[in-house]
């Protein structure tokens, strides 16, 4: 399998930026029971069976096939195999957000190391403790992360008047990140891990795509006329590392994202919603519950 080309999906059907189109060349086997179907139909069927929900290293998570196969070679027959093998070039819709892209998900797990986010179709988004909104802390009693903003930073520290009121206000400024809550986060790095068996044991090679440490000092070229000045043009770096997994209890995910909520506007969406938006959300939830009750 070879990935020939990867393009941003902003040029087709107005997909979100987190999805891209990858052009792939691979040998597709059409089994004997499908040989009586048109070749294009059989090849498309086998592509859909093989690739969706699969991670292609350093490309992304395959969502589905995009259109018909672009090119299908002549069938090759192998001794002892009743199938036909075609060299095929085709396109896939791939999930691969760009660095610094803002996405939505729900909290599925909370530990002292951070919180894990699910996007529905992708589960491996992790927000480490150092990328939480500040100040935040982990509550051992509830097992949840809590954001405790201080709205009185500009006040006189020497004033004791109203101290009890400030303490009560601090208690009210406890925003828990509950399991199942919707959260808005920003992608900081995308990591692809390939696990291989070697003579030395099980080895994991991870390729990380992230911003350069001195990205602020790098002057990015201005986009040409007609080009989109999105985060794709931001300076990024790639690096690869290898580790020994022979004694590891858990094999890392093939693709995982490290994200951040350490900016205004990020975190739980309910924190930044206006009163009108909150009322609309409650009304939608009430209508949905009534519809579910009627179906039952």
HELIX and SHEET records of a PDB file:
HELIX    1   1 UNK A    9  UNK A   11  5                                   3    
HELIX    2   2 UNK A   32  UNK A   34  5                                   3    
HELIX    3   3 UNK A   39  UNK A   50  1                                  12    
HELIX    4   4 UNK A  129  UNK A  131  5                                   3    
HELIX    5   5 UNK A  163  UNK A  172  1                                  10    
HELIX    6   6 UNK A  215  UNK A  217  5                                   3    
HELIX    7   7 UNK A  231  UNK A  233  5                                   3    
HELIX    8   8 UNK A  269  UNK A  272  1                                   4    
HELIX    9   9 UNK A  275  UNK A  295  1                                  21    
SHEET    1   A 5 UNK A   2  UNK A   8  0                                        
SHEET    2   A 5 UNK A  19  UNK A  30 -1                                        
SHEET    3   A 5 UNK A  84  UNK A  95 -1                                        
SHEET    4   A 5 UNK A  60  UNK A  65 -1                                        
SHEET    5   A 5 UNK A  55  UNK A  56 -1                                        
SHEET    1   B 4 UNK A   2  UNK A   8  0                                        
SHEET    2   B 4 UNK A  19  UNK A  30 -1                                        
SHEET    3   B 4 UNK A  84  UNK A  95 -1                                        
SHEET    4   B 4 UNK A  71  UNK A  72 -1                                        
SHEET    1   C 4 UNK A   2  UNK A   8  0                                        
SHEET    2   C 4 UNK A  19  UNK A  30 -1                                        
SHEET    3   C 4 UNK A  84  UNK A  95 -1                                        
SHEET    4   C 4 UNK A  76  UNK A  77 -1                                        
SHEET    1   D 7 UNK A 236  UNK A 244  0                                        
SHEET    2   D 7 UNK A 201  UNK A 211 -1                                        
SHEET    3   D 7 UNK A 182  UNK A 198 -1                                        
SHEET    4   D 7 UNK A 102  UNK A 111 -1                                        
SHEET    5   D 7 UNK A 114  UNK A 118 -1                                        
SHEET    6   D 7 UNK A 125  UNK A 128 -1                                        
SHEET    7   D 7 UNK A 255  UNK A 260  1                                        
SHEET    1   E 3 UNK A 136  UNK A 139  0                                        
SHEET    2   E 3 UNK A 144  UNK A 147 -1                                        
SHEET    3   E 3 UNK A 175  UNK A 176 -1                                        
SHEET    1   F 4 UNK A 236  UNK A 244  0                                        
SHEET    2   F 4 UNK A 201  UNK A 211 -1                                        
SHEET    3   F 4 UNK A 182  UNK A 198 -1                                        
SHEET    4   F 4 UNK A 267  UNK A 268 -1                                        
END                                                                             
